Amino acid sequence: MTKRKFRCSECEHTWEIAYGVPRPSFCPQCRSANLHRAEEDRGYARRDGKERGRGGFGSPPVKGEI
């Protein structure tokens, strides 16, 4: 099962939840609402390590990367 990783900006707690489960509203450790996707889990805009505009989804390939 694929999971998403979140990190609390207040206490730095990191946890995972399965795709299909709603985004958390607060940190399960400190109850802060100041949370975001963990830095290492932000690959949703990338393919093969390339960011959008550099051969990623929705953009033409960069010359020499075909």
CHARMM-style PDB file with segment names, atoms N, HN, CA, C and O in Angstrom:
ATOM      1  N   MET     1       0.846  -1.175   0.000  1.00  0.00      PROA
ATOM      2  CA  MET     1       0.000   0.000   0.000  1.00  0.00      PROA
ATOM      3  C   MET     1       0.896   1.244   0.000  1.00  0.00      PROA
ATOM      4  O   MET     1       1.839   1.340   0.785  1.00  0.00      PROA
ATOM      5  N   THR     2       0.592   2.182  -0.878  1.00  0.00      PROA
ATOM      6  HN  THR     2      -0.174   2.104  -1.516  1.00  0.00      PROA
ATOM      7  CA  THR     2       1.356   3.412  -0.974  1.00  0.00      PROA
ATOM      8  C   THR     2       0.880   4.396   0.084  1.00  0.00      PROA
ATOM      9  O   THR     2      -0.316   4.516   0.350  1.00  0.00      PROA
ATOM     10  N   LYS     3       1.839   5.099   0.682  1.00  0.00      PROA
ATOM     11  HN  LYS     3       2.810   5.002   0.465  1.00  0.00      PROA
ATOM     12  CA  LYS     3       1.496   6.045   1.737  1.00  0.00      PROA
ATOM     13  C   LYS     3       2.068   7.423   1.451  1.00  0.00      PROA
ATOM     14  O   LYS     3       3.035   7.571   0.704  1.00  0.00      PROA
ATOM     15  N   ARG     4       1.452   8.428   2.061  1.00  0.00      PROA
ATOM     16  HN  ARG     4       0.667   8.308   2.668  1.00  0.00      PROA
ATOM     17  CA  ARG     4       1.936   9.808   2.017  1.00  0.00      PROA
ATOM     18  C   ARG     4       2.574  10.120   3.361  1.00  0.00      PROA
ATOM     19  O   ARG     4       2.125   9.635   4.399  1.00  0.00      PROA
ATOM     20  N   LYS     5       3.622  10.933   3.334  1.00  0.00      PROA
ATOM     21  HN  LYS     5       3.987  11.327   2.490  1.00  0.00      PROA
ATOM     22  CA  LYS     5       4.334  11.270   4.558  1.00  0.00      PROA
ATOM     23  C   LYS     5       4.102  12.748   4.876  1.00  0.00      PROA
ATOM     24  O   LYS     5       4.239  13.610   4.007  1.00  0.00      PROA
ATOM     25  N   PHE     6       3.748  13.027   6.131  1.00  0.00      PROA
ATOM     26  HN  PHE     6       3.636  12.327   6.837  1.00  0.00      PROA
ATOM     27  CA  PHE     6       3.513  14.391   6.598  1.00  0.00      PROA
ATOM     28  C   PHE     6       4.478  14.732   7.725  1.00  0.00      PROA
ATOM     29  O   PHE     6       4.952  13.850   8.441  1.00  0.00      PROA
ATOM     30  N   ARG     7       4.763  16.027   7.875  1.00  0.00      PROA
ATOM     31  HN  ARG     7       4.378  16.744   7.293  1.00  0.00      PROA
ATOM     32  CA  ARG     7       5.634  16.501   8.947  1.00  0.00      PROA
ATOM     33  C   ARG     7       4.999  17.734   9.595  1.00  0.00      PROA
ATOM     34  O   ARG     7       4.487  18.622   8.913  1.00  0.00      PROA
ATOM     35  N   CYS     8       5.045  17.762  10.916  1.00  0.00      PROA
ATOM     36  HN  CYS     8       5.460  17.040  11.470  1.00  0.00      PROA
ATOM     37  CA  CYS     8       4.537  18.895  11.680  1.00  0.00      PROA
ATOM     38  C   CYS     8       5.624  19.960  11.757  1.00  0.00      PROA
ATOM     39  O   CYS     8       6.770  19.653  12.088  1.00  0.00      PROA
ATOM     40  N   SER     9       5.281  21.193  11.460  1.00  0.00      PROA
ATOM     41  HN  SER     9       4.351  21.442  11.192  1.00  0.00      PROA
ATOM     42  CA  SER     9       6.247  22.286  11.522  1.00  0.00      PROA
ATOM     43  C   SER     9       6.515  22.744  12.949  1.00  0.00      PROA
ATOM     44  O   SER     9       7.513  23.416  13.208  1.00  0.00      PROA
ATOM     45  N   GLU    10       5.645  22.389  13.862  1.00  0.00      PROA
ATOM     46  HN  GLU    10       4.834  21.842  13.652  1.00  0.00      PROA
ATOM     47  CA  GLU    10       5.816  22.794  15.269  1.00  0.00      PROA
ATOM     48  C   GLU    10       6.744  21.848  16.029  1.00  0.00      PROA
ATOM     49  O   GLU    10       7.721  22.291  16.633  1.00  0.00      PROA
ATOM     50  N   CYS    11       6.443  20.548  16.002  1.00  0.00      PROA
ATOM     51  HN  CYS    11       5.650  20.189  15.512  1.00  0.00      PROA
ATOM     52  CA  CYS    11       7.206  19.587  16.808  1.00  0.00      PROA
ATOM     53  C   CYS    11       8.111  18.677  15.974  1.00  0.00      PROA
ATOM     54  O   CYS    11       8.843  17.856  16.528  1.00  0.00      PROA
ATOM     55  N   GLU    12       8.064  18.819  14.623  1.00  0.00      PROA
ATOM     56  HN  GLU    12       7.470  19.486  14.173  1.00  0.00      PROA
ATOM     57  CA  GLU    12       8.875  18.030  13.695  1.00  0.00      PROA
ATOM     58  C   GLU    12       8.502  16.545  13.652  1.00  0.00      PROA
ATOM     59  O   GLU    12       9.248  15.732  13.106  1.00  0.00      PROA
ATOM     60  N   HSD    13       7.352  16.194  14.227  1.00  0.00      PROA
ATOM     61  HN  HSD    13       6.746  16.855  14.671  1.00  0.00      PROA
ATOM     62  CA  HSD    13       6.883  14.804  14.165  1.00  0.00      PROA
ATOM     63  C   HSD    13       6.574  14.451  12.711  1.00  0.00      PROA
ATOM     64  O   HSD    13       5.977  15.251  11.991  1.00  0.00      PROA
ATOM     65  N   THR    14       6.978  13.259  12.279  1.00  0.00      PROA
ATOM     66  HN  THR    14       7.463  12.609  12.864  1.00  0.00      PROA
ATOM     67  CA  THR    14       6.723  12.786  10.923  1.00  0.00      PROA
ATOM     68  C   THR    14       5.916  11.496  11.006  1.00  0.00      PROA
ATOM     69  O   THR    14       6.202  10.633  11.836  1.00  0.00      PROA
ATOM     70  N   TRP    15       4.904  11.365  10.145  1.00  0.00      PROA
ATOM     71  HN  TRP    15       4.671  12.066   9.471  1.00  0.00      PROA
ATOM     72  CA  TRP    15       4.080  10.158  10.131  1.00  0.00      PROA
ATOM     73  C   TRP    15       3.564   9.916   8.727  1.00  0.00      PROA
ATOM     74  O   TRP    15       3.613  10.803   7.875  1.00  0.00      PROA
ATOM     75  N   GLU    16       3.069   8.708   8.491  1.00  0.00      PROA
ATOM     76  HN  GLU    16       3.030   7.988   9.183  1.00  0.00      PROA
ATOM     77  CA  GLU    16       2.554   8.322   7.187  1.00  0.00      PROA
ATOM     78  C   GLU    16       1.090   7.947   7.275  1.00  0.00      PROA
ATOM     79  O   GLU    16       0.623   7.412   8.281  1.00  0.00      PROA
ATOM     80  N   ILE    17       0.364   8.242   6.181  1.00  0.00      PROA
ATOM     81  HN  ILE    17       0.743   8.676   5.364  1.00  0.00      PROA
ATOM     82  CA  ILE    17      -1.022   7.804   6.059  1.00  0.00      PROA
ATOM     83  C   ILE    17      -1.211   7.269   4.644  1.00  0.00      PROA
ATOM     84  O   ILE    17      -0.518   7.693   3.719  1.00  0.00      PROA
ATOM     85  N   ALA    18      -2.133   6.354   4.478  1.00  0.00      PROA
ATOM     86  HN  ALA    18      -2.696   6.009   5.229  1.00  0.00      PROA
ATOM     87  CA  ALA    18      -2.375   5.738   3.174  1.00  0.00      PROA
ATOM     88  C   ALA    18      -3.064   6.718   2.223  1.00  0.00      PROA
ATOM     89  O   ALA    18      -3.834   7.579   2.650  1.00  0.00      PROA
ATOM     90  N   TYR    19      -2.775   6.573   0.926  1.00  0.00      PROA
ATOM     91  HN  TYR    19      -2.150   5.873   0.579  1.00  0.00      PROA
ATOM     92  CA  TYR    19      -3.515   7.334  -0.079  1.00  0.00      PROA
ATOM     93  C   TYR    19      -4.982   6.944   0.027  1.00  0.00      PROA
ATOM     94  O   TYR    19      -5.303   5.789   0.305  1.00  0.00      PROA
ATOM     95  N   GLY    20      -5.857   7.894  -0.191  1.00  0.00      PROA
ATOM     96  HN  GLY    20      -5.596   8.832  -0.417  1.00  0.00      PROA
ATOM     97  CA  GLY    20      -7.291   7.647  -0.083  1.00  0.00      PROA
ATOM     98  C   GLY    20      -7.853   8.086   1.256  1.00  0.00      PROA
ATOM     99  O   GLY    20      -9.058   8.302   1.388  1.00  0.00      PROA
ATOM    100  N   VAL    21      -6.979   8.219   2.257  1.00  0.00      PROA
ATOM    101  HN  VAL    21      -6.000   8.044   2.149  1.00  0.00      PROA
ATOM    102  CA  VAL    21      -7.381   8.717   3.571  1.00  0.00      PROA
ATOM    103  C   VAL    21      -7.294  10.246   3.494  1.00  0.00      PROA
ATOM    104  O   VAL    21      -6.304  10.761   2.977  1.00  0.00      PROA
ATOM    105  N   PRO    22      -8.279  10.980   3.981  1.00  0.00      PROA
ATOM    106  CA  PRO    22      -8.234  12.444   3.907  1.00  0.00      PROA
ATOM    107  C   PRO    22      -6.981  13.032   4.564  1.00  0.00      PROA
ATOM    108  O   PRO    22      -6.424  12.466   5.505  1.00  0.00      PROA
ATOM    109  N   ARG    23      -6.562  14.176   4.041  1.00  0.00      PROA
ATOM    110  HN  ARG    23      -7.014  14.635   3.276  1.00  0.00      PROA
ATOM    111  CA  ARG    23      -5.407  14.891   4.594  1.00  0.00      PROA
ATOM    112  C   ARG    23      -5.660  15.177   6.071  1.00  0.00      PROA
ATOM    113  O   ARG    23      -6.761  15.587   6.436  1.00  0.00      PROA
ATOM    114  N   PRO    24      -4.655  14.967   6.928  1.00  0.00      PROA
ATOM    115  CA  PRO    24      -4.855  15.237   8.355  1.00  0.00      PROA
ATOM    116  C   PRO    24      -5.075  16.721   8.623  1.00  0.00      PROA
ATOM    117  O   PRO    24      -4.547  17.570   7.905  1.00  0.00      PROA
ATOM    118  N   SER    25      -5.849  17.033   9.652  1.00  0.00      PROA
ATOM    119  HN  SER    25      -6.278  16.344  10.236  1.00  0.00      PROA
ATOM    120  CA  SER    25      -6.123  18.422  10.032  1.00  0.00      PROA
ATOM    121  C   SER    25      -5.154  18.910  11.090  1.00  0.00      PROA
ATOM    122  O   SER    25      -4.962  20.114  11.260  1.00  0.00      PROA
ATOM    123  N   PHE    26      -4.539  17.964  11.806  1.00  0.00      PROA
ATOM    124  HN  PHE    26      -4.695  16.986  11.667  1.00  0.00      PROA
ATOM    125  CA  PHE    26      -3.637  18.337  12.889  1.00  0.00      PROA
ATOM    126  C   PHE    26      -2.614  17.232  13.119  1.00  0.00      PROA
ATOM    127  O   PHE    26      -2.797  16.098  12.675  1.00  0.00      PROA
ATOM    128  N   CYS    27      -1.547  17.572  13.811  1.00  0.00      PROA
ATOM    129  HN  CYS    27      -1.399  18.493  14.171  1.00  0.00      PROA
ATOM    130  CA  CYS    27      -0.491  16.624  14.152  1.00  0.00      PROA
ATOM    131  C   CYS    27      -1.004  15.680  15.242  1.00  0.00      PROA
ATOM    132  O   CYS    27      -1.582  16.140  16.227  1.00  0.00      PROA
ATOM    133  N   PRO    28      -0.805  14.373  15.083  1.00  0.00      PROA
ATOM    134  CA  PRO    28      -1.273  13.440  16.105  1.00  0.00      PROA
ATOM    135  C   PRO    28      -0.469  13.512  17.404  1.00  0.00      PROA
ATOM    136  O   PRO    28      -0.898  12.980  18.428  1.00  0.00      PROA
ATOM    137  N   GLN    29       0.692  14.166  17.367  1.00  0.00      PROA
ATOM    138  HN  GLN    29       1.041  14.598  16.535  1.00  0.00      PROA
ATOM    139  CA  GLN    29       1.522  14.258  18.566  1.00  0.00      PROA
ATOM    140  C   GLN    29       1.254  15.525  19.374  1.00  0.00      PROA
ATOM    141  O   GLN    29       1.025  15.455  20.581  1.00  0.00      PROA
ATOM    142  N   CYS    30       1.280  16.689  18.710  1.00  0.00      PROA
ATOM    143  HN  CYS    30       1.465  16.747  17.729  1.00  0.00      PROA
ATOM    144  CA  CYS    30       1.137  17.957  19.452  1.00  0.00      PROA
ATOM    145  C   CYS    30      -0.174  18.689  19.157  1.00  0.00      PROA
ATOM    146  O   CYS    30      -0.467  19.710  19.780  1.00  0.00      PROA
ATOM    147  N   ARG    31      -0.968  18.168  18.204  1.00  0.00      PROA
ATOM    148  HN  ARG    31      -0.730  17.338  17.698  1.00  0.00      PROA
ATOM    149  CA  ARG    31      -2.277  18.721  17.819  1.00  0.00      PROA
ATOM    150  C   ARG    31      -2.192  20.042  17.042  1.00  0.00      PROA
ATOM    151  O   ARG    31      -3.215  20.700  16.851  1.00  0.00      PROA
ATOM    152  N   SER    32      -1.006  20.440  16.594  1.00  0.00      PROA
ATOM    153  HN  SER    32      -0.175  19.906  16.749  1.00  0.00      PROA
ATOM    154  CA  SER    32      -0.849  21.654  15.793  1.00  0.00      PROA
ATOM    155  C   SER    32      -1.462  21.442  14.410  1.00  0.00      PROA
ATOM    156  O   SER    32      -1.462  20.328  13.886  1.00  0.00      PROA
ATOM    157  N   ALA    33      -1.979  22.511  13.832  1.00  0.00      PROA
ATOM    158  HN  ALA    33      -1.979  23.416  14.258  1.00  0.00      PROA
ATOM    159  CA  ALA    33      -2.523  22.459  12.478  1.00  0.00      PROA
ATOM    160  C   ALA    33      -1.467  22.888  11.449  1.00  0.00      PROA
ATOM    161  O   ALA    33      -1.747  22.937  10.251  1.00  0.00      PROA
ATOM    162  N   ASN    34      -0.273  23.193  11.915  1.00  0.00      PROA
ATOM    163  HN  ASN    34      -0.045  23.153  12.888  1.00  0.00      PROA
ATOM    164  CA  ASN    34       0.811  23.662  11.050  1.00  0.00      PROA
ATOM    165  C   ASN    34       1.605  22.458  10.528  1.00  0.00      PROA
ATOM    166  O   ASN    34       2.689  22.154  11.026  1.00  0.00      PROA
ATOM    167  N   LEU    35       1.053  21.782   9.525  1.00  0.00      PROA
ATOM    168  HN  LEU    35       0.172  22.029   9.120  1.00  0.00      PROA
ATOM    169  CA  LEU    35       1.702  20.603   8.979  1.00  0.00      PROA
ATOM    170  C   LEU    35       1.725  20.662   7.471  1.00  0.00      PROA
ATOM    171  O   LEU    35       0.985  21.431   6.857  1.00  0.00      PROA
ATOM    172  N   HSD    36       2.577  19.846   6.873  1.00  0.00      PROA
ATOM    173  HN  HSD    36       3.178  19.222   7.372  1.00  0.00      PROA
ATOM    174  CA  HSD    36       2.736  19.825   5.428  1.00  0.00      PROA
ATOM    175  C   HSD    36       3.281  18.477   4.995  1.00  0.00      PROA
ATOM    176  O   HSD    36       3.688  17.669   5.830  1.00  0.00      PROA
ATOM    177  N   ARG    37       3.290  18.229   3.680  1.00  0.00      PROA
ATOM    178  HN  ARG    37       2.959  18.885   3.001  1.00  0.00      PROA
ATOM    179  CA  ARG    37       3.892  17.001   3.172  1.00  0.00      PROA
ATOM    180  C   ARG    37       5.382  17.048   3.474  1.00  0.00      PROA
ATOM    181  O   ARG    37       6.021  18.091   3.332  1.00  0.00      PROA
ATOM    182  N   ALA    38       5.923  15.927   3.886  1.00  0.00      PROA
ATOM    183  HN  ALA    38       5.404  15.080   4.002  1.00  0.00      PROA
ATOM    184  CA  ALA    38       7.344  15.844   4.193  1.00  0.00      PROA
ATOM    185  C   ALA    38       8.164  16.122   2.933  1.00  0.00      PROA
ATOM    186  O   ALA    38       7.784  15.710   1.837  1.00  0.00      PROA
ATOM    187  N   GLU    39       9.264  16.807   3.089  1.00  0.00      PROA
ATOM    188  HN  GLU    39       9.573  17.141   3.979  1.00  0.00      PROA
ATOM    189  CA  GLU    39      10.124  17.187   1.971  1.00  0.00      PROA
ATOM    190  C   GLU    39      10.491  15.985   1.094  1.00  0.00      PROA
ATOM    191  O   GLU    39      10.452  16.084  -0.132  1.00  0.00      PROA
ATOM    192  N   GLU    40      10.839  14.875   1.698  1.00  0.00      PROA
ATOM    193  HN  GLU    40      10.870  14.795   2.695  1.00  0.00      PROA
ATOM    194  CA  GLU    40      11.241  13.692   0.941  1.00  0.00      PROA
ATOM    195  C   GLU    40      10.075  12.993   0.253  1.00  0.00      PROA
ATOM    196  O   GLU    40      10.283  12.042  -0.502  1.00  0.00      PROA
ATOM    197  N   ASP    41       8.856  13.451   0.503  1.00  0.00      PROA
ATOM    198  HN  ASP    41       8.688  14.224   1.116  1.00  0.00      PROA
ATOM    199  CA  ASP    41       7.670  12.832  -0.087  1.00  0.00      PROA
ATOM    200  C   ASP    41       7.016  13.742  -1.120  1.00  0.00      PROA
ATOM    201  O   ASP    41       5.857  13.529  -1.478  1.00  0.00      PROA
ATOM    202  N   ARG    42       7.720  14.731  -1.595  1.00  0.00      PROA
ATOM    203  HN  ARG    42       8.661  14.903  -1.305  1.00  0.00      PROA
ATOM    204  CA  ARG    42       7.127  15.689  -2.537  1.00  0.00      PROA
ATOM    205  C   ARG    42       7.441  15.358  -3.986  1.00  0.00      PROA
ATOM    206  O   ARG    42       7.715  16.266  -4.770  1.00  0.00      PROA
ATOM    207  N   GLY    43       7.410  14.108  -4.359  1.00  0.00      PROA
ATOM    208  HN  GLY    43       7.187  13.371  -3.722  1.00  0.00      PROA
ATOM    209  CA  GLY    43       7.710  13.690  -5.718  1.00  0.00      PROA
ATOM    210  C   GLY    43       6.523  13.705  -6.646  1.00  0.00      PROA
ATOM    211  O   GLY    43       6.627  13.262  -7.789  1.00  0.00      PROA
ATOM    212  N   TYR    44       5.367  14.217  -6.171  1.00  0.00      PROA
ATOM    213  HN  TYR    44       5.282  14.578  -5.242  1.00  0.00      PROA
ATOM    214  CA  TYR    44       4.158  14.191  -6.986  1.00  0.00      PROA
ATOM    215  C   TYR    44       4.269  15.032  -8.246  1.00  0.00      PROA
ATOM    216  O   TYR    44       3.525  14.786  -9.195  1.00  0.00      PROA
ATOM    217  N   ALA    45       5.168  16.018  -8.303  1.00  0.00      PROA
ATOM    218  HN  ALA    45       5.772  16.218  -7.532  1.00  0.00      PROA
ATOM    219  CA  ALA    45       5.305  16.861  -9.493  1.00  0.00      PROA
ATOM    220  C   ALA    45       6.512  16.437 -10.327  1.00  0.00      PROA
ATOM    221  O   ALA    45       6.920  17.164 -11.233  1.00  0.00      PROA
ATOM    222  N   ARG    46       7.081  15.284 -10.037  1.00  0.00      PROA
ATOM    223  HN  ARG    46       6.750  14.694  -9.301  1.00  0.00      PROA
ATOM    224  CA  ARG    46       8.286  14.859 -10.728  1.00  0.00      PROA
ATOM    225  C   ARG    46       8.110  13.487 -11.364  1.00  0.00      PROA
ATOM    226  O   ARG    46       7.287  12.676 -10.938  1.00  0.00      PROA
ATOM    227  N   ARG    47       8.893  13.261 -12.376  1.00  0.00      PROA
ATOM    228  HN  ARG    47       9.561  13.920 -12.722  1.00  0.00      PROA
ATOM    229  CA  ARG    47       8.943  11.954 -13.017  1.00  0.00      PROA
ATOM    230  C   ARG    47      10.404  11.691 -13.331  1.00  0.00      PROA
ATOM    231  O   ARG    47      11.048  12.515 -13.981  1.00  0.00      PROA
ATOM    232  N   ASP    48      10.931  10.593 -12.898  1.00  0.00      PROA
ATOM    233  HN  ASP    48      10.408   9.923 -12.370  1.00  0.00      PROA
ATOM    234  CA  ASP    48      12.334  10.242 -13.125  1.00  0.00      PROA
ATOM    235  C   ASP    48      13.287  11.311 -12.594  1.00  0.00      PROA
ATOM    236  O   ASP    48      14.363  11.518 -13.154  1.00  0.00      PROA
ATOM    237  N   GLY    49      12.892  11.994 -11.507  1.00  0.00      PROA
ATOM    238  HN  GLY    49      12.018  11.826 -11.052  1.00  0.00      PROA
ATOM    239  CA  GLY    49      13.749  12.995 -10.892  1.00  0.00      PROA
ATOM    240  C   GLY    49      13.769  14.325 -11.606  1.00  0.00      PROA
ATOM    241  O   GLY    49      14.544  15.209 -11.241  1.00  0.00      PROA
ATOM    242  N   LYS    50      12.920  14.489 -12.632  1.00  0.00      PROA
ATOM    243  HN  LYS    50      12.290  13.770 -12.928  1.00  0.00      PROA
ATOM    244  CA  LYS    50      12.902  15.743 -13.388  1.00  0.00      PROA
ATOM    245  C   LYS    50      11.681  16.547 -12.999  1.00  0.00      PROA
ATOM    246  O   LYS    50      10.574  16.013 -12.934  1.00  0.00      PROA
ATOM    247  N   GLU    51      11.878  17.825 -12.742  1.00  0.00      PROA
ATOM    248  HN  GLU    51      12.777  18.259 -12.795  1.00  0.00      PROA
ATOM    249  CA  GLU    51      10.761  18.687 -12.357  1.00  0.00      PROA
ATOM    250  C   GLU    51       9.972  19.121 -13.580  1.00  0.00      PROA
ATOM    251  O   GLU    51      10.454  19.020 -14.708  1.00  0.00      PROA
ATOM    252  N   ARG    52       8.756  19.606 -13.352  1.00  0.00      PROA
ATOM    253  HN  ARG    52       8.364  19.688 -12.436  1.00  0.00      PROA
ATOM    254  CA  ARG    52       7.950  20.139 -14.447  1.00  0.00      PROA
ATOM    255  C   ARG    52       8.750  21.225 -15.169  1.00  0.00      PROA
ATOM    256  O   ARG    52       9.497  21.986 -14.555  1.00  0.00      PROA
ATOM    257  N   GLY    53       8.571  21.272 -16.481  1.00  0.00      PROA
ATOM    258  HN  GLY    53       7.964  20.653 -16.980  1.00  0.00      PROA
ATOM    259  CA  GLY    53       9.288  22.262 -17.272  1.00  0.00      PROA
ATOM    260  C   GLY    53      10.661  21.763 -17.699  1.00  0.00      PROA
ATOM    261  O   GLY    53      11.333  22.405 -18.506  1.00  0.00      PROA
ATOM    262  N   ARG    54      11.071  20.646 -17.172  1.00  0.00      PROA
ATOM    263  HN  ARG    54      10.525  20.125 -16.516  1.00  0.00      PROA
ATOM    264  CA  ARG    54      12.360  20.056 -17.538  1.00  0.00      PROA
ATOM    265  C   ARG    54      12.145  18.611 -17.974  1.00  0.00      PROA
ATOM    266  O   ARG    54      12.908  17.722 -17.594  1.00  0.00      PROA
ATOM    267  N   GLY    55      11.107  18.378 -18.772  1.00  0.00      PROA
ATOM    268  HN  GLY    55      10.487  19.100 -19.080  1.00  0.00      PROA
ATOM    269  CA  GLY    55      10.836  17.038 -19.264  1.00  0.00      PROA
ATOM    270  C   GLY    55       9.811  16.287 -18.434  1.00  0.00      PROA
ATOM    271  O   GLY    55       9.599  15.095 -18.653  1.00  0.00      PROA
ATOM    272  N   GLY    56       9.172  16.956 -17.489  1.00  0.00      PROA
ATOM    273  HN  GLY    56       9.344  17.924 -17.311  1.00  0.00      PROA
ATOM    274  CA  GLY    56       8.164  16.315 -16.650  1.00  0.00      PROA
ATOM    275  C   GLY    56       6.811  16.299 -17.332  1.00  0.00      PROA
ATOM    276  O   GLY    56       6.716  16.627 -18.515  1.00  0.00      PROA
ATOM    277  N   PHE    57       5.786  15.933 -16.630  1.00  0.00      PROA
ATOM    278  HN  PHE    57       5.864  15.667 -15.670  1.00  0.00      PROA
ATOM    279  CA  PHE    57       4.440  15.875 -17.175  1.00  0.00      PROA
ATOM    280  C   PHE    57       3.972  17.236 -17.663  1.00  0.00      PROA
ATOM    281  O   PHE    57       4.221  18.249 -17.011  1.00  0.00      PROA
ATOM    282  N   GLY    58       3.301  17.266 -18.797  1.00  0.00      PROA
ATOM    283  HN  GLY    58       3.098  16.442 -19.327  1.00  0.00      PROA
ATOM    284  CA  GLY    58       2.673  18.492 -19.275  1.00  0.00      PROA
ATOM    285  C   GLY    58       3.608  19.476 -19.936  1.00  0.00      PROA
ATOM    286  O   GLY    58       3.197  20.598 -20.233  1.00  0.00      PROA
ATOM    287  N   SER    59       4.844  19.100 -20.177  1.00  0.00      PROA
ATOM    288  HN  SER    59       5.178  18.189 -19.936  1.00  0.00      PROA
ATOM    289  CA  SER    59       5.750  20.010 -20.861  1.00  0.00      PROA
ATOM    290  C   SER    59       6.514  19.232 -21.923  1.00  0.00      PROA
ATOM    291  O   SER    59       6.752  18.034 -21.772  1.00  0.00      PROA
ATOM    292  N   PRO    60       6.897  19.919 -23.000  1.00  0.00      PROA
ATOM    293  CA  PRO    60       7.644  19.223 -24.046  1.00  0.00      PROA
ATOM    294  C   PRO    60       9.036  18.856 -23.541  1.00  0.00      PROA
ATOM    295  O   PRO    60       9.551  19.497 -22.626  1.00  0.00      PROA
ATOM    296  N   PRO    61       9.642  17.835 -24.126  1.00  0.00      PROA
ATOM    297  CA  PRO    61      10.977  17.467 -23.685  1.00  0.00      PROA
ATOM    298  C   PRO    61      11.978  18.590 -23.970  1.00  0.00      PROA
ATOM    299  O   PRO    61      11.845  19.326 -24.947  1.00  0.00      PROA
ATOM    300  N   VAL    62      12.953  18.701 -23.122  1.00  0.00      PROA
ATOM    301  HN  VAL    62      13.062  18.103 -22.328  1.00  0.00      PROA
ATOM    302  CA  VAL    62      14.018  19.688 -23.319  1.00  0.00      PROA
ATOM    303  C   VAL    62      14.958  19.139 -24.374  1.00  0.00      PROA
ATOM    304  O   VAL    62      15.248  17.942 -24.383  1.00  0.00      PROA
ATOM    305  N   LYS    63      15.439  19.999 -25.267  1.00  0.00      PROA
ATOM    306  HN  LYS    63      15.203  20.971 -25.260  1.00  0.00      PROA
ATOM    307  CA  LYS    63      16.310  19.561 -26.343  1.00  0.00      PROA
ATOM    308  C   LYS    63      17.484  18.756 -25.800  1.00  0.00      PROA
ATOM    309  O   LYS    63      18.155  19.180 -24.859  1.00  0.00      PROA
ATOM    310  N   GLY    64      17.726  17.607 -26.391  1.00  0.00      PROA
ATOM    311  HN  GLY    64      17.181  17.263 -27.156  1.00  0.00      PROA
ATOM    312  CA  GLY    64      18.818  16.743 -25.957  1.00  0.00      PROA
ATOM    313  C   GLY    64      18.381  15.693 -24.941  1.00  0.00      PROA
ATOM    314  O   GLY    64      19.176  14.821 -24.593  1.00  0.00      PROA
ATOM    315  N   GLU    65      17.120  15.750 -24.447  1.00  0.00      PROA
ATOM    316  HN  GLU    65      16.474  16.459 -24.730  1.00  0.00      PROA
ATOM    317  CA  GLU    65      16.639  14.774 -23.479  1.00  0.00      PROA
ATOM    318  C   GLU    65      15.674  13.772 -24.096  1.00  0.00      PROA
ATOM    319  O   GLU    65      15.025  13.011 -23.378  1.00  0.00      PROA
ATOM    320  N   ILE    66      15.574  13.768 -25.416  1.00  0.00      PROA
ATOM    321  HN  ILE    66      16.101  14.387 -25.999  1.00  0.00      PROA
ATOM    322  CA  ILE    66      14.616  12.874 -26.080  1.00  0.00      PROA
ATOM    323  C   ILE    66      15.171  11.473 -26.108  1.00  0.00      PROA
ATOM    324  OT1 ILE    66      14.522  10.562 -26.624  1.00  0.00      PROA
TER     325      ILE     66
END
